[in-house]
Amino acid sequence: MSGHYGIGIDIGSTCAKTVAVDPGGSVVWRDLRPTGWSSVDTAEAIRRDLPEAIADGARFVATGYGRVSVPFADRCVTEISCHAKGAAALFGLDDLNVIDIGGQDTKLIVVTGGAVSEFAMNDKCSAGTGRFLEVMANTLSVSPAGLCEMAARGGETRISALCTVFAESEVVGLIGRGAPRENIAWGVVDSVARKVKTQAGKLRLGPGPLCLTGGLCDFPFVRTRLEAAFGRSVRTAPEARFAGALGAALYALR
């Protein structure tokens, strides 16, 4: 097969995701690692670890909040475009609604005919993001994965505050009153889902399915609460956290 490989590097606030595709667009290599304190160092480490047969003559597209910190990138493409393209390819759909819950932001993208028709991002508050879940997990002395596992065993508990700082105070108050940790965890995950649903009110969702991407796609109870919040099914897949990097890699082929 002639042509170059496409390599997409998605430098997120928490993790850096890399996908390499062959000239036909098939994924041949993936990498996931912590972003660390230096996006430039992380990008250089990714390039060193790329198999030589893939890296030779490849074209690179960078995306994510740290995309300008990939010095060897041939091009930078916005997160919205890359997540839309990657999710469409991943789920095999031209019409879909993407919910991407990242470490510092949450993106909702309406994809129509394979192109972005509308999108909305959260405000500067980290509520409804992976960071919010991480802060609450630390308060409960568990990992984010552990929090979601506990939440699945919990009962309905509402956390009303949307601001992370106030929500943390609310969680501390619940702990002080002796509320079961499982119930508090339920409330935390539900709070994330309700925040995303509120954010979705800023745009008109298309007729396509809801598809969850980002790091939280690994946690089944997040999907469960999103389905409850939206009143409809939500699709996801283990590799959905690579959607942005996949989209960047497909752009690199062009």
QUIKA-V130805 format. One record per pair of residues at least 12 apart in sequence whose ideal C-beta (glycine too) atoms are under 6 Angstrom apart, sorted by the first residue. I is the first residue (numbers start at 1). J is the second residue. D is the distance in whole Angstrom. If there is no record, write none. Layout:
BEGIN
i = (I/I)
j = (J/J)
d = (D/D)
END
This chain:
BEGIN
i = (1/3/4/4/4/5/5/5/5/6/6/6/6/6/7/7/7/7/7/8/8/8/8/9/9/10/10/10/10/11/11/11/11/12/12/12/13/13/13/14/15/15/16/16/16/17/17/17/18/18/18/19/19/19/19/20/21/29/39/39/40/43/59/59/60/60/61/61/61/61/61/62/63/63/63/63/63/64/77/77/79/80/80/80/82/82/82/83/83/83/83/84/84/84/85/85/86/86/86/86/87/87/87/88/88/90/91/94/94/95/95/95/96/96/96/96/97/97/97/97/97/98/99/100/100/101/101/102/103/103/104/104/105/105/106/106/106/106/107/108/108/108/110/112/118/120/120/120/122/125/126/127/127/127/128/128/128/130/132/135/136/136/139/139/140/147/148/148/150/150/150/151/151/151/151/152/153/154/154/154/154/155/157/157/157/158/159/159/171/189/189/189/190/193/193/193/194/197/197/209/210/211/212/212/213/213/214/215/217/217/217/223)
j = (23/23/57/58/59/20/22/54/58/21/59/249/252/253/20/58/60/249/252/61/245/248/249/62/70/63/64/244/245/39/64/66/67/64/102/103/65/103/104/103/32/35/33/35/42/32/242/245/31/46/245/242/245/246/249/54/249/54/66/69/69/70/74/252/73/74/75/77/248/251/252/76/77/79/82/244/248/79/248/251/244/109/116/119/244/247/248/98/100/243/244/109/111/116/247/250/243/244/246/247/211/213/243/111/114/243/211/113/114/112/206/208/111/208/209/211/110/205/206/208/210/211/212/213/214/214/216/214/130/131/129/131/121/122/122/128/129/196/121/120/199/200/206/206/203/199/202/203/199/163/164/162/164/195/192/195/196/215/164/164/171/188/168/171/181/185/219/221/181/182/185/185/186/189/221/221/182/182/183/185/186/183/183/186/187/187/187/191/184/221/222/225/225/225/226/229/229/229/230/235/234/235/234/236/240/243/241/241/236/240/241/236)
d = (5/3/5/6/6/6/6/5/4/5/6/4/3/4/5/5/5/6/6/5/4/3/3/5/6/5/4/4/4/5/4/3/6/5/6/6/6/4/4/4/6/6/6/5/5/6/5/4/4/5/6/5/4/5/5/5/5/6/4/4/5/4/5/4/5/5/5/5/4/5/4/5/5/5/4/5/5/6/6/5/6/6/6/5/5/4/5/6/5/5/5/5/5/5/4/6/4/6/4/3/6/6/5/6/6/6/5/6/4/6/6/4/5/4/6/5/6/5/6/6/5/6/5/5/5/4/5/5/4/5/6/6/6/5/5/5/5/6/5/5/6/5/5/5/4/6/4/5/6/6/5/5/5/5/5/3/5/5/5/6/6/4/6/5/6/5/4/5/6/5/4/4/5/4/5/4/5/3/4/6/3/5/4/5/4/6/4/5/6/6/6/5/5/4/5/4/6/4/6/5/5/5/5/4/4/4/6/5/4/4/6/6)
END
